[in-house]
Amino acid sequence: MRLLDDEALERSSVVANNAMNRERGLDGVNSYARDLGLHPLDRLRPRLADHGAAAWLDLCCGQGRALAEAAGQAPDGLEIVGVDLVDHFDSRASALDGLTLVTASVAQWRPDRAFDLITCVHGLHYVGDKLGVLARALTWLSPGGTFAAHLDLASIQLADGTPATRLVRRLLREAGVAYDARRRVVTRTGPTVLDLPLEYAGADDQAGPNYTGQPAVDSYYRPLRTGTRPDPVPPPRRSVVVDDRGVHVVHGDAVVEPIPWEDVHYATVSRFVVEIAGVDHLELTIDLVYGHYVTVLDSDEGFGAAVAEFARRSGRPAPDLSCLDAGHDGVELWRQQF
Ligand SMILES: C[S@@+](CC[C@H](N)C(=O)[O-])C[C@H]1O[C@@H](n2cnc3c(N)ncnc32)[C@H](O)[C@@H]1O
């Protein structure tokens, strides 16, 4: 496959696409508050009250409508910066104090200050090096600042075509960056250095529609092996039980409260393969309604029984675990009906 560099990608009709929704407002039906699951002004007002000043950076801001609405409503002291590749900004924006809209690519643009809130609403879908932008933006947060950006992990692949969804989700979690799989939103409080063992290889603008229904860009990365592989250490003994009270995951002899059924969003079983790291195992992933998830490995006691019990509770046949491909989403076993 021919992978595009940033220059070619930014000329692509998928990125310069008129059908894109660039008009989200601050709140309401088609809005930042709704899609991110947080209201930007709720994050900024306490900062304004405490420090008399606050700053919001919105990457891939589209027309900047949400920013113009915030600038119109917020008390003095709020500075807002929006960045978009396309110079097609809301006509109200230029007259509003404290709002600066910049025409630039987030692949190159760098700020000269820190921000209390950084957002990117449905913007990374069109960016090549999504993880590079994410890593840079996380260093621009002020202490205690909030980061929230849509990121579709299904659009991240290893250079050999292996889906990197689970690998990236795990690496983010280990780096202290949360991922809400239901909203597909990455969040973080406070700045951090995100140093992932992945090197950007290029983008594919022919990947087709993503979960939003719009054609989007897939991003390819080469895994970097750093250091030497450690001697195998026996994993900590864990066991899992699924019963009427919920899901019990026990580490060693620890006694833990079960995860109640009302907190379980859905459960999937999948095969996780990272050839370069010698990893090949089955995983039961239990996504919780508040965005966290729990992973149980096939080496954990009770794995097969837990998979079968989830399937039984949704009236589905237990999957044939010997036939699972290393696909990114796995086989759904159970889902809560809201
Ligand atoms: C779906 S729109 C979302 C716009 C806005 N956040 C909203 O929700 O209304 C995606 C935006 O990303 C912008 N974009 C795509 N690639 C970009 C890049 N490399 N740098 C900056 N903006 C980019 C597009 O021009 C477009 O305005």
Ligand as a Chemical Component Dictionary entry (heavy atoms), coordinates in Angstrom:
data_LIG
# 
_chem_comp.id                   LIG 
_chem_comp.type                 NON-POLYMER 
_chem_comp.pdbx_formal_charge   0 
_chem_comp.three_letter_code    LIG 
# 
loop_
_chem_comp_atom.comp_id 
_chem_comp_atom.atom_id 
_chem_comp_atom.alt_atom_id 
_chem_comp_atom.type_symbol 
_chem_comp_atom.charge 
_chem_comp_atom.model_Cartn_x 
_chem_comp_atom.model_Cartn_y 
_chem_comp_atom.model_Cartn_z 
_chem_comp_atom.pdbx_ordinal 
LIG C1  C1  C 0  -14.845 16.906 11.323 1  
LIG S1  S1  S 1  -14.064 18.457 11.360 2  
LIG C2  C2  C 0  -14.307 18.906 13.059 3  
LIG C3  C3  C 0  -14.228 20.383 13.269 4  
LIG C4  C4  C 0  -14.576 20.880 14.668 5  
LIG N1  N1  N 0  -13.705 20.317 15.674 6  
LIG C5  C5  C 0  -16.020 20.573 14.976 7  
LIG O1  O1  O 0  -16.266 19.586 15.679 8  
LIG O2  O2  O -1 -16.891 21.305 14.516 9  
LIG C6  C6  C 0  -12.360 18.057 11.264 10 
LIG C7  C7  C 0  -11.476 19.276 11.094 11 
LIG O3  O3  O 0  -10.107 18.863 11.125 12 
LIG C8  C8  C 0  -9.387  19.724 10.278 13 
LIG N2  N2  N 0  -8.086  19.132 9.984  14 
LIG C9  C9  C 0  -7.827  18.002 9.282  15 
LIG N3  N3  N 0  -6.499  17.781 9.220  16 
LIG C10 C10 C 0  -5.912  18.782 9.918  17 
LIG C11 C11 C 0  -4.567  19.129 10.220 18 
LIG N4  N4  N 0  -3.546  18.368 9.794  19 
LIG N5  N5  N 0  -4.319  20.241 10.952 20 
LIG C12 C12 C 0  -5.338  21.029 11.389 21 
LIG N6  N6  N 0  -6.644  20.757 11.115 22 
LIG C13 C13 C 0  -6.920  19.655 10.403 23 
LIG C14 C14 C 0  -10.310 19.868 9.076  24 
LIG O4  O4  O 0  -9.993  20.992 8.274  25 
LIG C15 C15 C 0  -11.674 19.998 9.760  26 
LIG O5  O5  O 0  -12.011 21.338 9.986  27 
# 
loop_
_chem_comp_bond.comp_id 
_chem_comp_bond.atom_id_1 
_chem_comp_bond.atom_id_2 
_chem_comp_bond.value_order 
_chem_comp_bond.pdbx_ordinal 
LIG C1  S1  SING 1  
LIG S1  C2  SING 2  
LIG S1  C6  SING 3  
LIG C2  C3  SING 4  
LIG C3  C4  SING 5  
LIG C4  N1  SING 6  
LIG C4  C5  SING 7  
LIG C5  O1  DOUB 8  
LIG C5  O2  SING 9  
LIG C6  C7  SING 10 
LIG C7  O3  SING 11 
LIG C7  C15 SING 12 
LIG O3  C8  SING 13 
LIG C8  N2  SING 14 
LIG C8  C14 SING 15 
LIG N2  C9  SING 16 
LIG N2  C13 SING 17 
LIG C9  N3  DOUB 18 
LIG N3  C10 SING 19 
LIG C10 C11 SING 20 
LIG C10 C13 DOUB 21 
LIG C11 N4  SING 22 
LIG C11 N5  DOUB 23 
LIG N5  C12 SING 24 
LIG C12 N6  DOUB 25 
LIG N6  C13 SING 26 
LIG C14 O4  SING 27 
LIG C14 C15 SING 28 
LIG C15 O5  SING 29 
# 
